[in-house]
Amino acid sequence: MKTEIFTFCDFAQENGGKLTIVGTFDTIIARHFPCVHPQLSVVIRLRFDLWEFSNHNFRIETHDLDGEMSMEAISGNIEVKGAGNATAVSHLVFTISNLRFKSNGLVNFVLYIDDKELTSIPLYIRKG
């Protein structure tokens, strides 16, 4: 399996197998700390090969530079089915509201598939 997209954005939706992604970013600018970011979306597009068509568990964890989790893990199941092609894609789209940050720094969003780390992306928190 391959990660084709893993991003943060202002808005995202999946409709009939198509993804709409608006306003992708990797940095949040805050005036004061602690701060609350009102809303962001996390979008993941995974491509599976024919021999990987089955059910897969996923989990997304967040870790700051101290190793602490910034929010509860998001977890679930992906059922990958083919449509006559040698590969298939699955989309994960999540909207997270009121994400709290105690200070500037970095939060890593880590994607696990079947309890194995697949990839991660950074979210930078800056004072501005």
Backbone bond lengths (Angstrom), bond angles and torsions (degrees), N, CA, C in turn:
res aa  C-N    CA-C-N  psi(-1)  N-CA   C-N-CA  omega(-1)  CA-C   N-CA-C  phi
1 M - - - 1.448 - - 1.511 108.58 -
2 K 1.315 114.90 150.66 1.452 122.07 -178.37 1.518 109.37 -131.02
3 T 1.321 115.11 145.70 1.452 121.04 173.97 1.518 107.53 -92.35
4 E 1.327 117.33 115.13 1.464 121.18 178.55 1.524 111.91 -91.28
5 I 1.333 116.69 -34.54 1.465 121.55 178.66 1.525 107.85 -141.69
6 F 1.321 115.50 134.98 1.467 122.08 171.03 1.522 104.36 -149.78
7 T 1.335 117.61 104.32 1.461 120.79 -172.07 1.523 111.37 -149.14
8 F 1.333 114.20 162.15 1.459 122.83 169.74 1.515 107.65 -101.10
9 C 1.328 117.08 148.26 1.458 119.75 178.67 1.521 110.25 -156.44
10 D 1.335 114.55 170.78 1.464 120.76 178.54 1.525 112.14 -76.02
11 F 1.341 116.14 -34.58 1.467 120.89 -177.55 1.526 108.95 -152.87
12 A 1.325 115.54 142.42 1.464 119.87 175.24 1.522 108.92 -152.17
13 Q 1.331 114.11 149.77 1.460 119.74 172.51 1.516 109.13 -152.70
14 E 1.319 114.98 154.18 1.458 122.44 175.34 1.508 106.40 -116.58
15 N 1.343 115.92 129.94 1.456 120.11 -178.36 1.521 108.35 -143.27
16 G 1.318 116.49 112.53 1.461 121.16 177.56 1.518 113.43 61.29
17 G 1.339 117.18 34.32 1.450 120.84 179.52 1.517 114.72 87.46
18 K 1.339 116.85 -4.25 1.464 120.75 178.82 1.523 109.65 -103.15
19 L 1.329 115.79 140.29 1.454 121.85 177.54 1.520 109.81 -101.38
20 T 1.322 115.97 137.64 1.451 121.99 168.55 1.517 106.47 -115.79
21 I 1.335 116.15 123.52 1.466 122.37 -178.15 1.525 107.27 -127.34
22 V 1.336 116.26 124.23 1.467 120.98 -177.61 1.528 108.74 -124.58
23 G 1.311 115.60 127.97 1.456 121.41 171.51 1.513 115.04 71.83
24 T 1.324 118.31 55.37 1.460 119.75 -179.54 1.537 111.04 -73.42
25 F 1.342 116.58 144.38 1.463 122.67 -175.67 1.516 110.01 -153.77
26 D 1.336 116.28 168.72 1.459 120.97 173.72 1.529 112.20 -134.60
27 T 1.347 116.67 3.88 1.462 121.01 -177.66 1.525 110.43 -134.66
28 I 1.331 115.31 136.45 1.459 122.39 173.19 1.525 107.20 -113.69
29 I 1.326 116.11 129.27 1.465 122.01 178.32 1.530 107.57 -103.05
30 A 1.331 115.82 124.92 1.466 121.01 179.71 1.526 109.79 -119.07
31 R 1.321 116.37 146.57 1.466 120.39 178.63 1.527 111.68 -80.44
32 H 1.344 115.51 -37.45 1.461 121.08 -175.87 1.525 109.09 -137.88
33 F 1.334 115.30 157.99 1.459 121.36 174.25 1.512 109.05 -126.54
34 P 1.323 117.87 145.88 1.467 126.27 -3.89 1.524 110.81 -66.27
35 C 1.322 115.40 159.06 1.464 120.42 -178.88 1.524 109.70 -136.16
36 V 1.329 114.26 164.88 1.459 121.72 176.82 1.517 107.43 -126.81
37 H 1.332 116.31 123.92 1.467 119.93 174.08 1.525 107.12 -89.34
38 P 1.339 118.80 123.07 1.460 120.50 -170.11 1.530 114.63 -62.57
39 Q 1.332 117.74 -39.95 1.473 117.95 -177.06 1.525 110.28 -167.37
40 L 1.324 115.27 139.26 1.452 121.72 170.16 1.518 108.24 -147.47
41 S 1.310 115.48 158.71 1.459 120.61 176.36 1.515 108.97 -114.96
42 V 1.318 115.05 146.28 1.463 123.03 174.17 1.520 106.43 -113.09
43 V 1.337 116.39 129.30 1.463 121.57 -177.68 1.524 109.07 -123.98
44 I 1.330 115.46 131.30 1.462 121.34 177.61 1.525 108.31 -132.47
45 R 1.332 115.53 132.04 1.463 121.47 173.64 1.523 106.68 -121.40
46 L 1.334 115.60 118.65 1.456 122.64 -179.21 1.522 110.15 -111.55
47 R 1.327 116.83 137.36 1.469 122.02 175.35 1.522 108.76 -110.24
48 F 1.330 115.14 126.76 1.458 122.90 -179.02 1.524 110.25 -111.60
49 D 1.333 116.34 137.99 1.456 121.27 173.72 1.525 109.74 -80.80
50 L 1.311 115.92 163.46 1.470 123.75 -174.84 1.530 112.35 -49.47
51 W 1.310 117.62 -44.67 1.468 121.02 -177.09 1.525 112.61 -73.49
52 E 1.339 117.56 -5.86 1.460 121.37 178.51 1.530 112.35 -100.94
53 F 1.333 117.57 2.41 1.464 120.14 179.33 1.524 108.41 -67.26
54 S 1.309 116.73 114.29 1.470 124.06 177.79 1.526 106.98 176.19
55 N 1.304 116.48 -167.26 1.458 121.25 175.92 1.525 109.56 -88.48
56 H 1.325 115.51 138.61 1.461 121.84 178.39 1.520 108.63 -133.56
57 N 1.325 116.36 138.24 1.456 121.35 173.23 1.525 108.74 -86.37
58 F 1.323 116.49 145.09 1.456 120.07 174.29 1.520 109.52 -131.09
59 R 1.329 114.23 157.23 1.464 121.16 176.46 1.527 107.09 -151.01
60 I 1.317 116.09 138.39 1.455 122.07 174.72 1.520 106.73 -119.36
61 E 1.326 115.91 121.57 1.456 122.10 177.83 1.520 108.94 -115.07
62 T 1.320 115.91 153.80 1.460 121.60 175.52 1.519 108.54 -118.27
63 H 1.326 115.88 137.07 1.464 121.17 179.06 1.517 109.09 -136.93
64 D 1.350 115.80 129.66 1.463 118.45 174.27 1.527 108.69 -87.38
65 L 1.319 116.82 -174.91 1.461 120.32 -176.24 1.530 113.12 -67.25
66 D 1.339 117.18 -19.55 1.461 120.85 175.87 1.523 112.07 -88.40
67 G 1.338 116.81 0.63 1.458 120.97 -179.41 1.516 114.16 85.27
68 E 1.340 116.41 1.56 1.468 120.12 179.96 1.519 110.36 -81.28
69 M 1.346 115.57 146.99 1.455 120.28 177.04 1.519 109.27 -80.93
70 S 1.341 116.08 133.50 1.465 121.53 -179.28 1.518 112.31 -82.51
71 M 1.311 116.46 -21.88 1.464 122.11 179.88 1.522 108.08 -157.49
72 E 1.311 116.00 168.10 1.461 119.51 177.35 1.516 110.12 -66.02
73 A 1.319 115.58 147.65 1.464 120.50 179.00 1.526 110.03 -64.00
74 I 1.326 115.04 147.22 1.468 122.38 173.64 1.522 105.91 -101.83
75 S 1.323 117.02 128.97 1.466 118.52 -178.82 1.519 110.31 -141.03
76 G 1.319 114.66 161.05 1.455 120.40 179.73 1.510 111.47 177.30
77 N 1.308 115.05 -161.28 1.457 122.47 -175.72 1.520 109.24 -129.81
78 I 1.329 116.29 140.85 1.461 122.80 174.97 1.521 107.29 -115.17
79 E 1.321 117.12 125.14 1.460 121.12 173.77 1.525 107.48 -101.35
80 V 1.325 115.85 111.53 1.459 121.39 -176.04 1.526 108.49 -98.47
81 K 1.342 115.43 119.39 1.458 122.22 178.57 1.513 108.80 -125.20
82 G 1.290 115.60 142.51 1.454 119.53 176.84 1.514 111.46 -86.06
83 A 1.332 114.85 159.99 1.469 121.09 177.25 1.520 109.06 -123.67
84 G 1.337 115.25 39.30 1.453 119.62 -179.40 1.512 113.88 89.24
85 N 1.326 117.87 0.93 1.454 122.03 178.37 1.526 109.94 -102.27
86 A 1.310 116.46 166.08 1.459 121.47 178.67 1.523 112.59 -76.83
87 T 1.338 116.88 -14.15 1.460 121.59 176.84 1.526 109.37 -135.34
88 A 1.321 114.89 164.12 1.465 120.98 176.24 1.521 108.28 -142.79
89 V 1.326 116.51 150.99 1.463 120.29 177.07 1.522 110.25 -112.98
90 S 1.330 113.95 150.94 1.458 121.93 172.59 1.513 107.64 -129.99
91 H 1.324 115.51 140.58 1.458 121.54 -179.98 1.519 109.53 -112.99
92 L 1.317 115.31 136.95 1.459 121.94 171.90 1.520 106.45 -119.65
93 V 1.323 116.87 123.02 1.461 122.27 -179.59 1.526 107.53 -130.39
94 F 1.337 115.59 122.12 1.462 121.32 -179.25 1.508 109.91 -129.33
95 T 1.318 116.56 139.38 1.456 121.88 172.26 1.522 107.47 -108.62
96 I 1.316 115.38 127.98 1.463 121.68 -178.21 1.521 107.34 -115.57
97 S 1.328 115.58 125.19 1.469 121.21 -179.61 1.519 110.38 -107.98
98 N 1.334 114.55 147.67 1.459 122.80 173.12 1.525 113.30 54.28
99 L 1.329 115.64 50.65 1.459 121.49 177.22 1.527 108.43 -77.51
100 R 1.339 116.53 123.62 1.463 122.28 -174.27 1.530 111.07 -98.06
101 F 1.320 114.50 139.64 1.459 121.69 176.07 1.518 108.30 -128.92
102 K 1.332 117.25 127.71 1.465 120.53 -177.60 1.518 112.51 -82.86
103 S 1.343 116.46 -24.01 1.465 119.29 179.89 1.524 109.05 -160.31
104 N 1.338 114.39 174.59 1.456 117.31 176.51 1.526 108.99 -70.86
105 G 1.333 116.08 164.16 1.462 119.50 -179.10 1.511 111.83 146.83
106 L 1.310 114.67 -140.17 1.457 122.46 -172.58 1.520 109.15 -140.07
107 V 1.323 115.56 138.36 1.462 121.73 171.94 1.527 106.94 -125.66
108 N 1.320 116.79 122.50 1.464 121.33 176.50 1.512 109.84 -91.72
109 F 1.324 116.27 131.45 1.455 122.79 171.78 1.521 106.05 -99.99
110 V 1.326 116.57 118.37 1.465 122.38 -173.48 1.525 108.82 -112.40
111 L 1.338 116.13 128.21 1.463 122.33 179.48 1.520 109.55 -101.45
112 Y 1.336 115.32 125.21 1.451 122.60 175.31 1.531 108.34 -113.00
113 I 1.312 116.96 133.89 1.462 122.74 172.47 1.514 106.93 -119.46
114 D 1.323 116.60 126.17 1.470 122.07 -177.47 1.528 110.82 50.61
115 D 1.340 115.76 44.27 1.466 125.10 177.34 1.523 114.65 63.45
116 K 1.329 117.77 18.62 1.462 121.95 175.04 1.525 108.07 -117.53
117 E 1.337 116.40 133.43 1.458 120.03 178.94 1.521 109.35 -65.98
118 L 1.335 116.13 123.32 1.464 121.05 -179.90 1.519 111.12 -97.29
119 T 1.337 116.64 -47.35 1.460 120.61 -177.63 1.523 109.50 -165.93
120 S 1.328 116.09 172.06 1.461 120.52 176.27 1.524 108.82 -150.39
121 I 1.335 115.10 159.79 1.465 120.98 174.66 1.523 108.53 -136.90
122 P 1.335 116.09 148.09 1.466 119.79 179.45 1.520 111.73 -91.52
123 L 1.320 115.97 146.57 1.450 123.16 168.69 1.525 106.10 -120.64
124 Y 1.329 115.86 114.69 1.465 121.38 -177.48 1.520 109.33 -90.50
125 I 1.328 115.52 136.73 1.462 122.40 179.11 1.530 106.23 -116.95
126 R 1.325 116.45 118.57 1.461 122.15 -175.04 1.528 110.77 -124.79
127 K 1.328 115.02 151.82 1.464 119.77 173.43 1.520 107.72 -91.57
128 G 1.333 115.52 134.36 1.461 118.21 -178.73 1.498 112.75 -148.66
